[in-house]
Amino acid sequence: MNVFVVGSGKLAEEILSALHGSHIGSVRRWSDIASCLRDDIVVVHAGSGRELDAVHAYCSENRKPMIELATGMNYDSFDPDFPVIVCPNTNVLMLRFMAMVLRAGEGFKKYERTILESHQSTKTSEAGTARSLAKSLGIEINKIESVRDPAIQENTLGIPADHLGRHALHRIQIKDDSVCITLESKVLGTAPYAAGLAEILSVVMARKLEARVYDILEFF
């Protein structure tokens, strides 16, 4: 397959420089899309949303699939005539954890449930993984506790000082009067986006996709 990457930030640049695999042909910038005459094209959106209308128009006209990696894009009422796969996280182990929570979530909805997420203080984008976990557990989005204070991260959450500048922690707690269950994921440093995306593309493109919005967890 030939992958076209939309965006110019850190995520997009890593994908452009490091995405590879036996199932992947070329990896090119979105600006090159007009020069590609191949049929096996997938568009990966990792941008701010500025080019999203043009991406949607291209995928609609050519019936090409799109992987949405950017958080904060609302697809709840989007009714496309091409496949859209919404993927808030590219770490496959984390996706399998999120899929597990999704499958079990209904059984915990009568209990007290909380979600805490912590990222480096410079993170300004939406916490997409936390929102997905909250949705699976029936927790209101505005009830997610977000931590960006390095002192709290180090002294309360146990994030090592040398990872305060780059980390991701998600902590779910489910309680009744006598039992407290804690589920926690922790990424210290930079997760390899490109390696995870290569596996995601392999899994997703092996299926016959319909013209609709998919949650990536449907594939795991």
C-alpha positions as CSV (number, residue, x, y, z in Angstrom):
1,M,0.0,0.0,0.0
2,N,1.0,3.6,-0.5
3,V,0.6,5.8,2.5
4,F,0.1,9.6,2.3
5,V,0.6,11.5,5.6
6,V,-1.2,14.7,6.4
7,G,0.5,17.0,8.9
8,S,3.8,18.6,9.8
9,G,4.1,18.0,13.5
10,K,6.2,15.5,15.5
11,L,3.8,12.6,14.9
12,A,3.6,13.2,11.1
13,E,7.3,13.6,10.8
14,E,8.1,10.4,12.6
15,I,5.6,8.5,10.4
16,L,7.2,10.0,7.3
17,S,10.7,9.1,8.3
18,A,10.2,5.7,10.1
19,L,7.1,3.9,8.8
20,H,8.0,0.8,6.9
21,G,7.0,-2.9,6.5
22,S,6.6,-5.6,3.9
23,H,3.0,-4.5,3.3
24,I,4.0,-0.8,2.9
25,G,5.3,0.6,-0.4
26,S,5.9,4.4,-0.4
27,V,5.3,6.8,2.5
28,R,4.8,10.3,1.1
29,R,3.5,13.7,2.1
30,W,-0.1,14.7,1.4
31,S,1.2,17.4,-0.9
32,D,2.3,14.6,-3.4
33,I,-1.1,13.0,-3.6
34,A,-2.0,14.5,-7.0
35,S,1.0,12.8,-8.6
36,C,0.1,9.3,-7.5
37,L,-1.9,7.1,-9.9
38,R,-1.8,4.0,-7.8
39,D,-5.0,2.4,-6.5
40,D,-3.7,1.0,-3.2
41,I,-3.7,4.3,-1.3
42,V,-4.5,5.0,2.3
43,V,-4.4,8.5,3.8
44,V,-3.2,9.0,7.4
45,H,-4.3,12.3,9.0
46,A,-1.9,13.4,11.7
47,G,-2.4,17.2,11.3
48,S,-4.2,20.1,13.0
49,G,-7.4,19.7,10.9
50,R,-6.5,22.6,8.6
51,E,-6.4,20.2,5.5
52,L,-9.2,17.9,6.7
53,D,-11.9,19.1,4.3
54,A,-9.5,18.5,1.4
55,V,-8.7,15.1,2.7
56,H,-12.3,14.1,3.1
57,A,-13.1,15.4,-0.4
58,Y,-10.2,13.3,-1.9
59,C,-11.2,10.2,0.0
60,S,-14.8,10.6,-0.9
61,E,-14.1,11.2,-4.6
62,N,-11.7,8.3,-4.9
63,R,-13.2,6.0,-2.2
64,K,-9.9,5.7,-0.3
65,P,-9.6,4.8,3.4
66,M,-8.4,7.3,5.9
67,I,-6.8,6.7,9.3
68,E,-7.5,9.5,11.8
69,L,-4.7,9.9,14.3
70,A,-5.3,13.4,15.4
71,T,-7.3,13.8,18.6
72,G,-10.1,16.4,19.0
73,M,-11.7,15.6,15.6
74,N,-15.4,14.9,16.2
75,Y,-16.7,12.0,14.0
76,D,-19.8,11.2,16.1
77,S,-22.2,12.5,13.5
78,F,-20.0,12.1,10.4
79,D,-21.5,9.9,7.7
80,P,-18.8,9.3,5.1
81,D,-19.0,7.5,1.8
82,F,-15.5,6.1,2.4
83,P,-13.9,4.2,5.3
84,V,-12.6,6.3,8.3
85,I,-10.7,4.6,11.1
86,V,-10.5,6.8,14.2
87,C,-7.3,5.8,16.1
88,P,-6.5,7.9,19.2
89,N,-3.4,5.8,20.1
90,T,-0.9,3.9,17.9
91,N,0.6,1.7,20.6
92,V,-0.8,-1.8,19.9
93,L,-0.4,-3.0,23.5
94,M,-2.4,0.0,24.7
95,L,-5.0,-0.6,22.0
96,R,-5.5,-4.1,23.3
97,F,-5.9,-2.8,26.8
98,M,-8.4,-0.3,25.6
99,A,-10.3,-3.0,23.8
100,M,-10.4,-5.1,26.9
101,V,-11.9,-2.2,28.9
102,L,-14.4,-1.6,26.1
103,R,-15.6,-5.2,26.2
104,A,-15.9,-5.2,30.0
105,G,-17.1,-1.7,30.5
106,E,-20.8,-2.4,30.7
107,G,-20.4,-4.7,33.7
108,F,-18.8,-1.9,35.8
109,K,-21.4,0.9,35.2
110,K,-23.1,0.4,38.5
111,Y,-19.9,1.0,40.5
112,E,-18.0,4.2,41.2
113,R,-15.5,4.8,38.4
114,T,-12.8,7.4,37.9
115,I,-10.1,8.1,35.3
116,L,-6.9,10.1,35.9
117,E,-4.6,10.9,33.0
118,S,-1.2,12.6,33.2
119,H,1.0,13.9,30.4
120,Q,3.9,16.3,30.1
121,S,3.1,19.9,31.0
122,T,3.6,21.0,27.3
123,K,0.7,18.8,26.0
124,T,-2.1,21.0,24.8
125,S,-3.9,18.5,22.5
126,E,-7.0,16.6,23.6
127,A,-6.4,13.5,25.8
128,G,-7.8,11.1,23.2
129,T,-6.9,7.8,25.0
130,A,-8.5,9.0,28.3
131,R,-11.7,10.0,26.4
132,S,-11.9,6.6,24.8
133,L,-11.5,4.9,28.1
134,A,-14.1,7.1,29.7
135,K,-16.6,6.4,26.9
136,S,-16.1,2.6,27.4
137,L,-16.8,2.9,31.1
138,G,-19.7,5.3,30.8
139,I,-17.8,8.2,32.5
140,E,-18.6,11.7,31.6
141,I,-15.7,13.4,29.7
142,N,-15.7,16.4,32.1
143,K,-15.0,14.0,35.0
144,I,-11.6,12.9,33.7
145,E,-8.9,14.2,36.0
146,S,-6.0,15.6,34.0
147,V,-2.6,16.3,35.6
148,R,0.0,18.6,34.1
149,D,1.8,19.7,37.2
150,P,5.4,18.2,37.3
151,A,5.5,18.3,41.1
152,I,2.3,16.2,41.4
153,Q,3.5,13.9,38.6
154,E,6.8,13.2,40.3
155,N,5.8,13.2,44.0
156,T,2.3,11.7,43.9
157,L,2.1,9.7,40.6
158,G,5.6,8.4,40.7
159,I,6.8,9.7,37.3
160,P,10.6,9.7,37.4
161,A,12.1,13.2,37.1
162,D,13.9,12.4,33.8
163,H,10.5,11.4,32.2
164,L,8.5,14.4,33.3
165,G,9.1,16.0,29.9
166,R,7.6,13.0,28.0
167,H,5.2,10.5,29.5
168,A,1.6,9.2,29.5
169,L,-0.1,7.7,32.5
170,H,-3.7,6.5,32.6
171,R,-5.2,5.2,35.8
172,I,-8.7,3.7,36.1
173,Q,-10.3,3.0,39.5
174,I,-13.5,1.0,40.1
175,K,-14.9,0.9,43.6
176,D,-17.7,-0.3,45.8
177,D,-17.9,-0.1,49.6
178,S,-15.2,-2.6,50.2
179,V,-13.2,-3.2,47.0
180,C,-11.1,-0.9,44.9
181,I,-9.7,-2.1,41.5
182,T,-7.0,-0.1,39.9
183,L,-5.9,-0.5,36.2
184,E,-2.9,1.6,35.2
185,S,-0.9,2.1,32.0
186,K,2.3,4.0,31.9
187,V,4.5,5.1,29.0
188,L,7.8,6.7,29.9
189,G,9.5,8.4,27.1
190,T,8.4,8.5,23.4
191,A,6.4,5.5,22.2
192,P,7.3,4.5,18.7
193,Y,4.4,5.8,16.7
194,A,5.6,4.5,13.3
195,A,6.0,0.8,14.5
196,G,2.6,0.8,16.0
197,L,1.0,2.3,12.9
198,A,2.7,-0.3,10.7
199,E,0.9,-3.0,12.6
200,I,-2.4,-1.1,12.7
201,L,-2.3,-0.7,8.9
202,S,-1.6,-4.4,8.5
203,V,-4.6,-5.3,10.6
204,V,-7.0,-2.7,9.2
205,M,-6.2,-3.1,5.6
206,A,-6.5,-6.9,5.7
207,R,-10.3,-6.5,6.2
208,K,-12.8,-5.5,3.6
209,L,-13.8,-2.0,4.8
210,E,-17.2,-0.5,4.6
211,A,-18.0,3.2,4.0
212,R,-18.4,4.2,7.6
213,V,-16.6,5.4,10.7
214,Y,-14.7,2.7,12.6
215,D,-13.3,2.9,16.1
216,I,-9.9,1.3,15.9
217,L,-10.9,-0.9,18.9
218,E,-13.2,-2.8,16.5
219,F,-10.1,-4.4,15.1
220,F,-8.6,-5.5,18.4
